[in-house]
């Protein structure tokens, strides 16, 4: 299985450093993708006529985001996978990172937002966030910082986190009405 993962990762990284325009776009997506998704979620709080259902999903997306990244930190205590550029699978075209490879925090953060919207029935927005999450994941492999399985692991963590939040944070509870009624 590792050979397939490494081969797929190397293939997606093949063009890195060969096309300056693509390198620039992928670097930009990797750098600002997650902050832009967070901003897109946060700005929806102040949409004209925000309903409580939308606000509930926005809170759920934030909780999924945080829970997913928290779970990643626990996983990193047990799985200390070397980055693909250190294993000579990819060539890196951005700065090195100091943490381990699995799971991808970028993938977890972006897929958690998408999963929260999809699990709560906001399909159009969820699909838009999913498309962005896929691009962010692709950019991380393209740039040489992650294996494909790191992205899949991050997506799995994100979906788990969003499902747990969906099960535990219910709409129209006293706490939900308090939180969604702010501002």
Secondary structure by P-SEA (a helix, b strand, c coil): caaaaaaaaaaaaccccccaaaaaaaaaaaacaaaaaaaaaaaaaacccccaaaaaaaaaaaaaaaaaaaaaaaaaacccccccccccccccccccccccccccaaaaaaaaaaaaaaaacccaaaaaaaaaaaaaaaaaaaaccccaaaaaaaaaaaaaaaaaaaaccccccaaaaaaaacc
